[in-house]
Amino acid sequence: MLNKDLFYSTIQKFDITVDEDAFARLDKFAEMLIETNKSFNLTAIKEPDDVTVKHFADCLAIFNYVDIPENAKVIDVGTGAGFPGLVLKLARPDIQMTFLDSTKKKLGFIESVLNECGVQGEILHMRAEEAAQLSKYREQFDFSTARAVAALPVLSEYCLPFVKQGGTFVSMKSAESNEEMNEAKMAIGILGGKIQEDIVFDLVENMPRRIILIKKNSQTPTKYPRPSAQIAKKPLK
């Protein structure tokens, strides 16, 4: 399913190593993604070359910009079909990955891929604002990740409460999100974080991408995250 030559030529410039076993797992994921997508909408991207670059190479680019230690605890918030969390997990099974989503069917798909690939991960069927208020998950992770789930001020309120002090929220956004960045700075500060790095890069020629690294410097006040209706109605600014 994945275009192997295109896959390796794309990730090569990011100095990322994916061995044959990891590629086989990722390829199985891609195959199951397209097959499942016929009956349940998981992705609008369906062509093998597009899936290879825009989903898989895109998510793996994180490894070039973020040092994720062995056995790190990561939560993928609003994981959907598993981007970036499932790609990272299948490439690096040592990562302790929690897949969080409010849609049970999508989590069922992720679980089936994990089982097929013989890899274990935690499936968490909850809303982010509810899970983040539980002591089992609040400020328990080295990293939280999210890929184009919501505007950054909103996304930060969902994701930063999961991150322990000294940890990092990794936000994958479109390259054209300068205004969003400026609006988010105050919100991020309120939540105990600070933008550490703002990375804009070309995934391939004329395909700009953005990864924003937000460091968690202090505890998130207990009133955050608020209920989703409040977050949507009055985003932190």
N, C-alpha and C positions, 0 to 999 in steps of 0.2 A: 504493500500500500504506500509506504513512504518511498520517495525517490531517493535512493541511498546516496548516489553521487552528489545530488543537489544538497542533501542533508549535510554530508561531511564537508563539502566545499563552503557551505554557508557558515557552519559553526567553527570551521578552521580558523577564520580570522579573529574569532573571539577566544582563541587559545583554550578551547574546551575539548576534553577527551571523553569520548563515549565508546566503550568497548563493544565487542560483538554481542555479548549477552544483553547488555543494556539496549543496544539498537534493536535486538529481537523483541524485547519487551515493549519498546516504544512503537515498533512496527505493528505488534499485536493490538496495542491500544488504538492506533490509527485505523486498523482494519475493523475493529469492533465499533469504533466511533462512526464510521461511514455506514456500516451495516445497520446499527441501531438507529441512525439518523433517518433511515427510510420509513420507520414507523413512529419515531418520537424525535421532535426537533431539538437537536443538541448543538448544531452549528450551521451557519449559513455558508461556511467555507467548505467546499466539497471536492474540488479538483485536487488530485494527489500532490501536484507541485505546490499549490497554494497551502494545502494542509501542512506539507513538509516545512515550508518557510514561515508562514504567518502564524501557525500554531506551535509547532514543535521547536524549530530553531529560535523563534521569538522567545519562548519561555526559557529555553536553555541559556540564552544570553545572560540571564541573571547570574549564572555562575562566574561570568567574567567580571562582574562589577560588585558582587557580594561574596565575602568569604564565609561560607556556611560550614562550620566545623563538623567533624564526625559526630554522629548521634544527636545533632542539634534538634530541638523541639520547634516545630513549625506548624502554624495553623493557616490554612488557605481559606479565607473568608469569602463566602459567595462563590464557592469553587465551581459551580455549574457543571460542565462536562469534564472538569478536571484540569483547567488551565489557570495558573501555572502548576498547581500542586501535584497533580498526577504525573506530569512530565518530569518534575524535579524528583519525585519519589522513585519512579521507574529508572531514572538515570542513576540515582544515588539511594539505594534501598536502606542505607544506614540512617537516613534522615527519619526522625520520628514525626510523621506527618498526620495532622488531623484535618479532615475534609469537612468543612462546615457549609451547609446549605439548608434552605427552608423547603426545598423541593425534593421530596422523597425519591421520586423517579430518577432524578439525576444522580443522587447518591447510590441508588440501586445499580445504576450503570457503572459508577466508579468501583463499587464493591465487586461487581462481576469481572471487571478488568484486573483488579488486584488478585482475585482468586485465580483467574486464568494465568496470570504471570507468577503466581506463587509468592506474592509480596503482601506484607501486612501493613495496614494503616487504620487509623481510627475514623469511623464514620459518625458524624455528629449532625443529627437532624434537628436543628433548632434555628431560631432567628438569632442573628448576631447580638442584638441588644439584650436578649434574654440570657444567652450563654455567657456573655461577658460579665454578668452580675453574679455568676456562680463561682465560689472559691476554687473549685476544681480547675477552672479555666482562666479566671481573672489574673492577669500578670504572671502567667505560668509559662510563657513561650519566649524562646530566644528571638524568633522572627514571626511576624504575620505577613501574609502576602495577599494581594488582591489585584485583579486585572480588569480594569475598565468597568467596575461594578457601579460606581456613582461618582458624583463630583467630589473633589478632594476634601473640602471641609466636612462633608457628610461621611465620606469613606474613613476619614481619620477618626471620627467619633465611633464608628463601628469597629475599627481595627486596633487602634492604639491601646484600648483597655486590656487586650489580651497579652500585650508585650510586657515582659519584666523590665525593671530598670536596667539600663545598659544594653537592652535589646534593640531591634530595628524593625520598623514597618517598611516593607518593600512594596511600593505602589507602581504598577505598570500603567502608564497613561499614554494618550496620544501626544505626539510632539508639539501640537498646537494647544498647549494648556497653560500658557503664561498667566493669563488673567485668573484662572483657577488657582494657580500657585500662589499668587498674591493674596487672593481671598482666603486661602487656607492657613496662612502663617499665624494669624491670631488664634484660630481654632486649635491648631497644632500645639501652640504654646499653652493654652488653657488645659489641654489634655495631657500635658507633661512631656511633650516632644519638641524637637527642633529639626528643621530640615538640615541634614548633614551634607547631602550631595544631590545635585540635580543633573542627571546624565542624559544627554540627547545624542543619539547615534543612528547610523544607517544600518538597518538589518541587512538589506541588500541595496543596491543602487536605487535612489529615489524612493526609499521606503523608510522614512525616519521613525524612530521609536524613542520613548522616554521612560526612564526608570528614576523614581524619586526615593531616596533613602532618608527615612525619618528616624532619628535616634530618640529613644525613650530615656529622658534624663531624670524624671521624677514621677512619683505615683500619679495616676489619673484620679481626680476627685471622685468620690464614691457615687455622686449623682449622675455620672456619665458611664455608659451611654444612656441617653434618655429613651423613652418609648419612640418607636419609629415615626409615629404621626407628628410628634414634637420635632424630631430631627428634620423631617421633610418640611414642616411648616416654618420652622425658625432655625435654619442652619447656624452653627456657631460662626461668628465673625469677629 
